[in-house]
Amino acid sequence: MNEHCEWLLNEVDKLQQTQVHYEDRAFLLSLKSVINEQNKRSEQIQNELDGRLWNHTNW
């Protein structure tokens, strides 16, 4: 996980702790899920790109 993603998750955690309404906390929890999923997909895309670039049969 990169430092930007970690920072964003920490900020969402801070916001989540200050919310008094259930709906707001639920929204922020869902936002964390989306952030994690986007980070996972970004890493998968980067790894796929690295694999395709280093495939010697396509050089």
Secondary structure, 3 states (H helix, E strand, C coil): CCHHHHHHHHHHHHHHHHCCCHHHHHHHHHHHHHHHHHHHHHHHHHHHHHHHHCCHHHC
